[in-house]
Amino acid sequence: MDHLIIRKEPRPDVVFVLQDYERARADFTWDEARSRLSGLPGGDGLNIGYEAVDRHLVAGHGGREALRCIAADDTVTHLTYGELGGLTGRFANALTTLGVGRQERVFTLLGRCPELYVTVLGTLRSARVLCPLFSAFGPEPVRQRLELGDARVLVTTEALYRRKVEENRHHLPHLDHVLLVGPITDPPPGTVSFAELMEHAPQEYAVPPTDPEDMALLHFTSGTTGAPKGAVHVHEAVVAHHASAAFALDLRQEDVYWCTADPGWVTGTSYGIIAPLTHGATVVVDEGDFDVHRWYRILDSERVTVWYTAPTAVRMLMRATPREGARELPGPYDLSALRFIASVGEPLNPEAVLWGQDVLGLPIHDNWWQTETGAIMIANFASCDIRPGSMGRPLPGVEAALLQRGEDGRAEITDGRVRVIGEAGVEGELALRPGWPSMFRGYLNEEARYAACFADGWYLTGDLAKRDEDGWFWFVGRADDVIKSAGHLIGPFEVESALMEHPAVAEAGVIGRPDPVVGAVVKAFVSLRPGLVPDAPLKRELLAFARRRLGPAVAPREIEFDQNLPKTRSGKVMRRLLRARELGLPEGDLSTLENPG
Amino acid sequence: MNRDAALELIKEVLADVVPGADPTALSPEENFRDTLEMDSLDFLNLVEALSGRTGLPLPEADYPSLNTLNGCADYIASHTSPA
């Protein structure tokens, strides 16, 4: 294969954490990575919260800045590691006062405010389980996740509670405590003030003994069918968070680091909170929405050195700051502090990598991982050449392969065995050899779905990729119907189910329509019940209905009426065919179709 | 465009861009991006629609003026010739 390559010239003045890729892979062991963390005193195990907070206090670094939270109105809150220790200690003690047991689930439904970070780290330090929800979910995804995750505590705001939780509270008998952050104008029944609770709790807190295999994090993710799945991560995951941030983000203690992902998604937790704090770095948190000027201003004024963002954001910056021709931005802003830029969430197109080089002065390093992998698995490294459009090569300690696919598009399993593709340039399902510390340990209460992710000693990712002759991996697409929109995974079933609850809808099929900015836009094909007229007002009503239930992060952006949705003989809407039609592609094998005419 | 017409226009465009939104329930100084839970794509759609309807270029630097009904109405009224 003949690819464009961005060469990294050797720089004797710069030492990267991963200086020599082949050597780092040869020398690496997970035991050695584990030894770079503190572990609990007295050999009492391993705890993510301790590694992110306590160990810096023990080392005498309590005065160092941990969080720099920029509010939507631009006011800035600085929190040192010492202050973070006190606040998270208060929250941990408050959970004890409330009678919340070890391993019980604490959910967050919050914007990126300081209290979110205190809740996350206080929960982890106290060996309870944290489950972050994205605040742009609608009432239905929120209810479903709270219910499936057996939520005992929810930390949110009055407005979000009123809008997204209150109507469903009676479905959630195990949700005993709802804590409201920020000002409360009219306290809803069954809620208490976060601030009052914190005020009465002492800040001294000793992290209890924690088994590295104890559940620490629950991240919901979407599949092709059925309800969202709660991927379970354990405290030992911190070994991979820490090591991967060093290798793939070149992150160090002295860095000012900004991860633009919301902690409602796995990137925003693994790399927006845990990994950088375990390194003792200063983490920039922006509560505000994406805005071109705002983002350039933050990079400048906060002197951000390492920046981890997403392709959709990069492409929106590209729209405002084109590579060709005269441009006003980033002009007035000084981006000279930036040392490394990485991106994740969906493949980064080659133009975006080059745009970074020309406009920001640094190429953008794409990397790849999933909710289930818990940490970055494949990456473009600071010291290595970039092949724009490639996700890079496996991290030290990670073994990746491509498996031959069967008729259903997934890895072919014959008598329990798979076939690893040896040749370069052949498309297959991307698979990983289990054994890295942040691998998910299950889907909560869903044994069968978990077991179905493994075959012949491999974890099957559901992503399709190719590998070139030099070992760089190239993303091809999903092997299933899951939609990646703006870097977020959306399950078509969840969207279809919500639409079907509208009395006018007989059937629905949901796909991702390719989009140059967000990767894919959620589009629904809907057939109506007899006698209804497929007109513009009904389309608007359905769009509004879905958005109200699902929230803007999940709701379809487009609806097309189609009274003849393609279906299998068993009556399932064939999304593959809807996609082919949308793209004007050949429709492929129609043998299982109910009515091929 | 006069200010009243600009205000009507922005309400119309909002209702169009955010399915189910009721712009008549917004107070003039409220940040509607928050109230209507508009993500960055919704906001871009709004800007494009406003730009299309008014003929104004609406550069990124001016986006912060476009978060409230009053902000939008003042901006459009002051950047277009009175009808």
Boltz contact constraints between the chains, C-beta under 6 A:
constraints:
  - contact:
      token1: [A, 290]
      token2: [B, 40]
      max_distance: 6.0
  - contact:
      token1: [A, 291]
      token2: [B, 63]
      max_distance: 6.0
  - contact:
      token1: [A, 292]
      token2: [B, 60]
      max_distance: 6.0
  - contact:
      token1: [A, 293]
      token2: [B, 61]
      max_distance: 6.0
  - contact:
      token1: [A, 320]
      token2: [B, 60]
      max_distance: 6.0
  - contact:
      token1: [A, 540]
      token2: [B, 19]
      max_distance: 6.0
  - contact:
      token1: [A, 543]
      token2: [B, 19]
      max_distance: 6.0
  - contact:
      token1: [A, 544]
      token2: [B, 19]
      max_distance: 6.0
  - contact:
      token1: [A, 544]
      token2: [B, 20]
      max_distance: 6.0
  - contact:
      token1: [A, 547]
      token2: [B, 19]
      max_distance: 6.0
  - contact:
      token1: [A, 547]
      token2: [B, 20]
      max_distance: 6.0
  - contact:
      token1: [A, 548]
      token2: [B, 20]
      max_distance: 6.0
  - contact:
      token1: [A, 552]
      token2: [B, 37]
      max_distance: 6.0
  - contact:
      token1: [A, 552]
      token2: [B, 39]
      max_distance: 6.0
